[in-house]
Amino acid sequence: MNVQNLREAVTLALAGEWDRAHEIAQQDEDDPTACWIHAVLHRIEGDLGNAQHWYRRARRAPPTALAPDAELREILSGLR
């Protein structure tokens, strides 16, 4: 997935556009960053079991103290 699409998904998620962000993130289930975004979106939704699945696909441990918005900003800051 290209960086522009990843940025768009994060920006939409931060704006509360969960469904649109989810549509973008799920387009590439092999891209680790897309999977990470997907995981955070499911955290926001409250579906922690599904979030765990996507964190594994992203090869990341779920955060224990980081709020979803802060995690999304962390993802966005890493996208160049």
C-alpha positions as CSV (number, residue, x, y, z in Angstrom):
1,M,0.0,0.0,0.0
2,N,1.3,3.4,-0.8
3,V,2.2,6.0,1.9
4,Q,-0.5,8.4,0.7
5,N,-3.2,5.8,1.3
6,L,-1.8,5.0,4.7
7,R,-1.7,8.7,5.7
8,E,-5.3,9.1,4.5
9,A,-6.5,6.2,6.6
10,V,-4.8,7.6,9.7
11,T,-6.1,11.1,9.0
12,L,-9.6,9.8,8.6
13,A,-9.4,7.8,11.8
14,L,-8.2,10.8,13.7
15,A,-11.2,12.7,12.3
16,G,-13.6,10.0,13.5
17,E,-14.2,8.6,10.1
18,W,-13.8,5.0,11.3
19,D,-15.6,3.3,8.4
20,R,-13.7,5.1,5.7
21,A,-10.4,4.6,7.4
22,H,-11.2,0.9,7.8
23,E,-12.0,0.5,4.1
24,I,-8.6,1.8,3.2
25,A,-6.6,-0.1,5.9
26,Q,-8.2,-3.5,4.9
27,Q,-7.2,-3.1,1.3
28,D,-3.8,-4.6,1.9
29,E,-3.7,-7.3,4.6
30,D,0.0,-8.0,4.0
31,D,1.3,-4.5,4.6
32,P,2.5,-4.3,8.2
33,T,1.6,-0.6,8.5
34,A,-1.9,-1.1,7.1
35,C,-2.3,-4.0,9.6
36,W,-1.2,-1.7,12.4
37,I,-3.7,0.9,11.4
38,H,-6.3,-1.8,11.2
39,A,-5.5,-3.0,14.7
40,V,-5.9,0.5,16.1
41,L,-9.2,0.9,14.4
42,H,-10.5,-2.2,16.0
43,R,-9.2,-0.9,19.4
44,I,-11.3,2.2,18.8
45,E,-14.3,0.1,17.9
46,G,-13.8,-1.9,21.1
47,D,-13.2,-5.2,19.3
48,L,-10.1,-6.1,21.2
49,G,-9.9,-9.7,20.0
50,N,-9.9,-8.5,16.4
51,A,-7.4,-5.9,17.3
52,Q,-5.1,-8.6,18.7
53,H,-5.3,-10.4,15.4
54,W,-4.2,-7.3,13.4
55,Y,-1.4,-6.5,15.8
56,R,0.0,-10.0,15.2
57,R,-0.3,-9.4,11.5
58,A,1.5,-6.1,11.9
59,R,4.2,-7.9,14.0
60,R,3.6,-5.5,16.8
61,A,2.7,-5.8,20.5
62,P,-0.5,-4.1,21.5
63,P,0.3,-1.0,23.6
64,T,-0.6,-1.1,27.2
65,A,-0.8,2.5,28.0
66,L,-1.0,4.4,24.7
67,A,-4.4,5.8,23.7
68,P,-5.6,5.0,20.2
69,D,-5.3,8.6,19.1
70,A,-1.7,8.8,20.3
71,E,-0.9,5.5,18.6
72,L,-2.4,6.9,15.3
73,R,-0.3,10.0,15.6
74,E,2.8,7.8,16.1
75,I,1.9,5.9,13.0
76,L,1.4,9.1,11.1
77,S,4.8,10.5,12.2
78,G,6.5,7.4,10.9
79,L,5.0,7.8,7.4
80,R,7.2,9.8,5.1
